[in-house]
Amino acid sequence: MLNFRALRVGGQVLKEILSKHVSLPILPHGYYPFSVTPKRGAIPPGTSGHTPGKPPVPPKKFPELLYFPKFFRWLGMKIRLKYLKRVWDPEFSEGAFIYGSTQAICRISEIVHFDKPNELRSLLTDQAEKQLRADMLGKLTHIQRKVILLKPTDIKLLVPIKVQLITDKENRKLCLVMLKSLSMKWYQENQNLKLVLIVIDTEFTREYTQGNKSEWFVSLFKIVQCALINGSAGPPKPQA
């Protein structure tokens, strides 16, 4: 179950898909939204929606999407990020972190899409790499690997859901930031454009122990959902 406080979408089909993975309580107006409503989306290169000699299919509008966080959880994360910048890492920028995270998610989706697990080694921790390799080998279907390739513009929501600043008994300092992303894009199948919905949990970890100059590593990359709207990205249902 995704820990979204509220997620409003346009289109009954998308609501039915998300209802299996997202809780949808109604909040009063006035809560600070953590992201913006996506704009009208262009069809990705290679899926132009038309074949030579036929009129092009016009771009379709993505379902409207608006995310509201739990206020006190959001406030706690903001406080910890401010502390990270003020005390541990004066050069930390939340905007730059989100930008880098977007690039990392797209890069890992590319590796999964092209089935090149050896290229994960420089990006993921050992445990995260092992888990993602297992998912690539045993859980993802052919069509899921085909549609999972993401561009930054495909990611419609990228929100922190957990921030931890940890100091252990050996005085090692670790920062862990968990992000949840929701991506939407168009995919052409049999001359029809279908909406692809991809939900990914990604955790980034960095050590801030004095004298340590490590960079951010991906310590979790979990594909929560990868589906085609009006179709299925998973195996076909057995016939009765």
Secondary structure, 3 states (H helix, E strand, C coil): CECCCEEEECCHHHHHHHCCCECCCCCCCCCCCCCCCCCCCCCCCCCCCCCCCCCCCCCCCCCCEEEECCHHHHHHHHHHHHHHHHHHCCCCCHHHHHHHHHHHHHHHHHHHHCCCHHHHCCCECHHHHHHHHHHHHHCCCHHHHHHCCCCHHHEEEEEEEEEEEEECCCCCEEEEEEEEEEEEEEEEECCEEEEEEEEEEEEEEEECCCCCCCCCEEEEEEEEEEEECCCCCCCCCCCC
